[in-house]
Amino acid sequence: MIDLYLSMMKRYKQFAPILISDFEVLKWQHPVHNHNHYELIYIRHGSGIHFINSVPMKYQQGNVFLLGPEEEHYFEVIEKTRFIYLKFTDVYIHQHNIINSTVKHLEYLIKSRETHHSGFNLSPVDQTTVDLLFEVIISLKNDLMRNEQVIWMQVLALSEILQRNLPEIKTSMNRSRDMQAIFCYIHKHIYNPENLKAAVMARHFHITSDYMGPYFKRNTGTTLRKYIGEYRNSLIRKRLHSGRFTLKQLAAEFGLTDESHISKLLKNN
């Protein structure tokens, strides 16, 4: 039954690095679907229900959603809604030869999107800024080729704002062992190997270093070391596939010894 459902679900494919769409509807026209790209969705006005992976959540004016290729979703419109979509691929993320801290924020958002499926809880000041940034994006949509660099600057600005509005990784005792907090910590510190040592993580979450590894494996079915390695390697592979980064650049970015360390990691996974 599940296989039949997956085979029937529509998959939208995008080949352009970036697309922008702006539309208003009284009734949602698309079936439940997933896609081969990422989507930043902004609710300019209106309300209704957003179903992500079959989980319903209310949406309203000002909400921002970030979806990845594996997410299946659709909307149920209750009040006429204006949607603004910014759709981009991995190629768009890795279009430059330098990965700065803001791009890392975007990668962190993409990986940790399960923490904000209900929409970002923006501060009033940041909400105003996000509103204005999407207005700028709309003004640029009719000439994507000419405006690509300017659009990219808006994407980076949005990433910076949304990242700082993610739920902070709590270190209080009632949150210290929460798996989502551990995942967020790993995604945030993937470029700093020293911070991902079991002993360092254990101190951060107020548990013993001997307990950290077994706790992670019991809750995930895999070891802490393997999860970190697979996530790091997925980021490295995406950069390599873009053809814009050398092994030396990647080794420096991820705090690894040298190019041979990168080659060894990829060979063993």
Order of alpha helices (4+ residues) and beta strands (2+ residues): alpha-beta-beta-beta-beta-beta-beta-beta-alpha-alpha-alpha-alpha-alpha-alpha-alpha-alpha-alpha-alpha
